[in-house]
């Protein structure tokens, strides 16, 4: 993570719990949910919430995961305003069992 003025640039979050163990192996929705939980924890550390996210970039390893990741996103953002999002399909992430990675940009109040 990096901070510039009142903006936080949060590195891509993977489906790992606080101990570093992978979560949701084989389940793109569970992995996306964990990515959002990790983003929320980072933002909470700075006294803000997911509502402060203004932009996310979501990386998935197969286009078929799109609806699963969207369903997880809707759990965390059930109503507008939504952060702007770019979805990118990639050949692979840091480890073969990771299906989803989400990075974010947030504005501090």
N, C-alpha and C positions, 0 to 999 in steps of 0.2 A: 504494500500500500504506500502511496505517496500523497502528500498534502501540498497544495499550492493555493495560498490564500484561504478562501473558504470552500475549496473544492477538494474532495477526496477521490483519488483514483485507486480503485480496489482491484488487485490482481485477480485473475481467474480463480474461482473457487471450484474445487472438486468435491465429490461425494465422500468426504472423510469426516469422521467424528472428532471431537476434541483430542482424543488419544492418538489420532492419526490412522485409525483403522478405516478401511474402505466400507462404505455403506451402500446397500441396494445393488449388489452385483447382479447384472443381467436385467435390471429394472430401471429404465430411463426415467420414469416418473418419480420413483423413490430417490434417484440420484439428483434430479432437478430440485426436488423438495429439500434435500440436504444442502445443495448449493445455496438456495435461498435462505435456509436457516443459518448457514455460515455468514452470508452477507449481512443478515439481520444482526448477528452477534457482533460483527465488526462495527456496524453502524451504532449499535447500542453502546459499545465501548466509548464512542464519541458523543453519546447523549442524543442521538437521533434515531430515526427508524427507516424502514424501507420506503416510506413516503418521501424521504429526502433523495431517493435515487432519481436521477434525471435521465440516465442512459444506461442500458445494459447491452452487452454483447453475449450471445449464447452460441456456444459451439456444440454441435452434436455429430456423432460419428455415422449416422444413417438418417436419411430424410424421413424414414418411417417413424422416427422418434418425435417428430414435430408435434403431433397431437398430444402425446404423453407429457411432453415438456410444457406445452400450453396449458394443460389441465393443472399441472403443479403450479405454474405461474398464477393461474386464476385463484388458487387457494390463498395466495399471498396478496394478490391484487384483485379482489372481487368486484371493485367498482373504480371508475376513473377518479383521479388522474392516474394514468399508467406511465411508466417511464418509456421513453423511446427505446426501441430494441432493434438490434440487427441479429439475424439468425444466419449462422455459417455452418455448412456441412463440411467436415474435415475428414481426412483419412484416418487419423488417430489422435489420441491425446497422450498425456504423460505416461500412462500405463494402459495396457490393452483392456483391462476391465472397466476403465472409465468411459462412459458413454456420453456424458454431458459435462460442460464446464461453463460457468457464467462469471463474467467480470462486470464491474459497475463503476459508475461515476455518480457521486452524491454531492449535494451542496449542503454545507453546514448552515444552520439558522443563525 
